[in-house]
């Protein structure tokens, strides 16, 4: 199971490719539950990308990790650990009280 955001996005990209390149001629009929699952995976991919874009935008506009962590429902350290490398240049320690 992917752990980091990079691994999640890579996994989601792979899943997107699989779904977009699905050979419908192989399947006689797609059960509704499978189509529901495909839609859910696509929605998750979009949500993960939207979340990453939002964190990148927030950091670019000076939003501190403490606030990002609060909005994500996690600690500032957990948010920074998960997204910091992807945001680029924003993994420096913030001053106390930020």
C-alpha positions as a LaTeX table, in Angstrom:
\begin{tabular}{lrrr}
\hline
Residue & $x$ (\AA) & $y$ (\AA) & $z$ (\AA) \\
\hline
Unk1 & 0.00 & 0.00 & 0.00 \\
Unk2 & 1.45 & 3.40 & $-0.93$ \\
Unk3 & 2.48 & 5.58 & 2.00 \\
Unk4 & 3.79 & 8.90 & 0.75 \\
Unk5 & 1.90 & 11.38 & $-1.40$ \\
Unk6 & 4.36 & 10.68 & $-4.21$ \\
Unk7 & 3.63 & 6.96 & $-3.97$ \\
Unk8 & $-0.11$ & 7.62 & $-3.82$ \\
Unk9 & $-0.01$ & 9.86 & $-6.89$ \\
Unk10 & 2.13 & 7.36 & $-8.77$ \\
Unk11 & $-0.26$ & 4.57 & $-7.82$ \\
Unk12 & $-3.24$ & 6.70 & $-8.80$ \\
Unk13 & $-1.63$ & 7.54 & $-12.15$ \\
Unk14 & $-1.16$ & 3.83 & $-12.79$ \\
Unk15 & $-4.78$ & 3.16 & $-11.87$ \\
Unk16 & $-5.96$ & 5.99 & $-14.12$ \\
Unk17 & $-3.99$ & 4.54 & $-17.03$ \\
Unk18 & $-5.52$ & 1.13 & $-16.41$ \\
Unk19 & $-9.05$ & 2.52 & $-16.33$ \\
Unk20 & $-8.58$ & 4.83 & $-19.30$ \\
Unk21 & $-7.01$ & 2.06 & $-21.39$ \\
Unk22 & $-9.49$ & $-0.58$ & $-20.34$ \\
Unk23 & $-10.30$ & $-2.86$ & $-23.26$ \\
Unk24 & $-14.09$ & $-2.93$ & $-23.17$ \\
Unk25 & $-14.14$ & $-5.65$ & $-25.82$ \\
Unk26 & $-12.70$ & $-8.10$ & $-23.26$ \\
Unk27 & $-15.60$ & $-7.67$ & $-20.88$ \\
Unk28 & $-19.05$ & $-8.74$ & $-21.91$ \\
Unk29 & $-20.70$ & $-6.73$ & $-19.19$ \\
Unk30 & $-19.33$ & $-4.59$ & $-16.37$ \\
Unk31 & $-21.26$ & $-5.19$ & $-13.18$ \\
Unk32 & $-22.55$ & $-1.94$ & $-11.65$ \\
Unk33 & $-20.38$ & $-2.39$ & $-8.57$ \\
Unk34 & $-17.23$ & $-2.42$ & $-10.73$ \\
Unk35 & $-18.26$ & 0.76 & $-12.51$ \\
Unk36 & $-18.98$ & 2.35 & $-9.15$ \\
Unk37 & $-15.49$ & 1.34 & $-8.01$ \\
Unk38 & $-13.92$ & 2.84 & $-11.15$ \\
Unk39 & $-15.73$ & 6.12 & $-10.53$ \\
Unk40 & $-14.62$ & 6.13 & $-6.90$ \\
Unk41 & $-10.98$ & 5.59 & $-7.91$ \\
Unk42 & $-11.19$ & 8.44 & $-10.43$ \\
Unk43 & $-12.73$ & 10.69 & $-7.77$ \\
Unk44 & $-9.95$ & 9.76 & $-5.34$ \\
Unk45 & $-7.31$ & 10.59 & $-7.94$ \\
Unk46 & $-8.85$ & 14.01 & $-8.54$ \\
Unk47 & $-9.22$ & 14.63 & $-4.80$ \\
Unk48 & $-5.58$ & 13.73 & $-4.07$ \\
Unk49 & $-4.38$ & 16.03 & $-6.84$ \\
Unk50 & $-6.69$ & 18.83 & $-5.73$ \\
Unk51 & $-5.46$ & 18.48 & $-2.15$ \\
Unk52 & $-1.82$ & 18.58 & $-3.24$ \\
Unk53 & $-2.50$ & 21.64 & $-5.42$ \\
Unk54 & $-4.24$ & 23.33 & $-2.49$ \\
Unk55 & $-1.30$ & 22.66 & $-0.15$ \\
Unk56 & 1.17 & 23.93 & $-2.75$ \\
Unk57 & $-0.94$ & 27.06 & $-3.24$ \\
Unk58 & $-1.31$ & 27.61 & 0.48 \\
Unk59 & 2.43 & 27.36 & 1.08 \\
Unk60 & 3.14 & 29.63 & $-1.90$ \\
Unk61 & 0.89 & 32.20 & $-0.24$ \\
Unk62 & 2.63 & 31.91 & 3.11 \\
Unk63 & 0.12 & 29.76 & 4.97 \\
Unk64 & 2.04 & 28.12 & 7.84 \\
Unk65 & 2.23 & 24.37 & 8.27 \\
Unk66 & 0.44 & 24.77 & 11.59 \\
Unk67 & $-2.68$ & 26.04 & 9.82 \\
Unk68 & $-2.41$ & 23.53 & 6.97 \\
Unk69 & $-2.13$ & 20.71 & 9.50 \\
Unk70 & $-5.17$ & 22.02 & 11.35 \\
Unk71 & $-7.20$ & 22.17 & 8.13 \\
Unk72 & $-6.12$ & 18.66 & 7.19 \\
Unk73 & $-7.00$ & 17.37 & 10.64 \\
Unk74 & $-3.44$ & 16.45 & 11.49 \\
Unk75 & $-0.38$ & 17.91 & 13.14 \\
Unk76 & 1.77 & 20.53 & 11.41 \\
Unk77 & 4.65 & 18.04 & 11.41 \\
Unk78 & 2.56 & 15.31 & 9.77 \\
Unk79 & 1.33 & 17.71 & 7.07 \\
Unk80 & 4.85 & 18.95 & 6.41 \\
Unk81 & 6.24 & 15.43 & 6.38 \\
Unk82 & 3.61 & 14.28 & 3.89 \\
Unk83 & 3.63 & 17.27 & 1.52 \\
Unk84 & 6.84 & 19.19 & 2.23 \\
Unk85 & 9.02 & 17.51 & $-0.39$ \\
Unk86 & 6.38 & 17.98 & $-3.05$ \\
Unk87 & 5.80 & 21.64 & $-2.23$ \\
Unk88 & 9.45 & 22.43 & $-2.82$ \\
Unk89 & 11.54 & 24.72 & $-0.67$ \\
Unk90 & 8.93 & 24.92 & 2.04 \\
Unk91 & 10.26 & 22.28 & 4.41 \\
Unk92 & 12.26 & 24.77 & 6.48 \\
Unk93 & 11.26 & 25.08 & 10.11 \\
Unk94 & 8.80 & 27.81 & 10.84 \\
Unk95 & 9.39 & 30.24 & 13.66 \\
Unk96 & 7.73 & 29.32 & 16.94 \\
Unk97 & 4.16 & 30.45 & 17.13 \\
Unk98 & 3.64 & 30.27 & 13.36 \\
\hline
\end{tabular}
